[in-house]
Amino acid sequence: MSKVYIVGAGPGDIDLITVKGLKSIQKADVILYDRLINMDLLKEAQPHAELVYCGKSPANHSMSQEKINQLLCTYALKGNTVTRLKGGDPFIFGRGGEEAEALALHNIVYEIVPGVTSGVAASAYAGIPVTHRDYSSSVAFISGVSKLGPESDEYWKNVVKSMDTLCIYMGVRKLPEICEKLIRHGRTAKTPVALIQWGTTEDQLTVTGTLADIVEKSRSVEQPSMIVVGEVVKLREKLQWFEQLKKEESVPALAGL
């Protein structure tokens, strides 16, 4: 019996995929995968599995969402076990809901396999807990490019009033506009901000500042990056466990030179 698994591959660190997600890769006849997954996960596929790249970047979509939906249905209706492998979590700005709708429309059996989203994971690897008893009792996941994003003053006004921590996906290119709107609608210019590029990977780069100066400080930062806004960013000063771990792991290698 054919089946489709819509799987969150996690934020980049290969060990952060779930057990169920890994099993979904290992049993698949066809894997449709995105740009930001850890490509080493594909080594877990069966030798006969067909691998189909569906990656998207801000400037280049290798395949439209409509085409991806069509392929999922086509492969499944031919009797295949299909795994749709996405970065992060498929239901958090991953368009997994749209793909599930397409499958449901054609009465195709499917499962959603949640993944670790970068809003939580990249922040954690940067030493920033998105909630904390002393600093934050609420967190919002926000798309920097959505229809309700920086173009909507009312939207940002409500966000500023109701949420302590903001995790903004895909927002680097609109960072100046985002900072301006947050200040205009009530956040102080001194509000802490972090940009985390390639979070949870060996290439992770974290830049911190405030709403007033983060644009200037982060000019070299590119996508994929997570923007974290809120008082919890202050905790990074004493919770840089990931950087410390990398330093400790490099010591034996240097000693052997």
KACOR-V105923 format. One line per field, one symbol per residue. ss: DSSP state (a for helix, b for strand, c for the rest). burial: + if it has 16 or more other ideal C-beta (glycine too) atoms within 10 Angstrom, else -. A space follows every 50 residues. Layout:
# KACOR-V105923
ss=???
burial=???
This chain:
# KACOR-V105923
ss=ccbbbbbbcbcccaaaccaaaaaaaacccbbbbcccccaaaaaacccccb bbbccbbccbbcccaaaaaaaaaaaaacccbbbbbbcbcccccccaaaaa aaaaaccccbbbbccccaaaaaaaaccccccbcccbccbbbbbccccccc ccaaaaaaaaaaccbbbbbccaaaaaaaaaaaaacccccccbbbbbbccc ccccbbbbbbcccaaaacccccccbbbbbcaaaaaaacccaaaaaaaaaa aaaaacc
burial=--++++++++++++-+++--++-++--+++++++++++--+--++---+- -+-+-+-----------++-+++-++---+++++++++++++++++--++ -++----+-+-+++++++++++++++++++-+--++--++++-+----++ ----++--++--++++++++++-++-+++-+++-+-+---++++++++++ +--++++++++--++--+--+-++++++++-+++++---+-+-------- -------
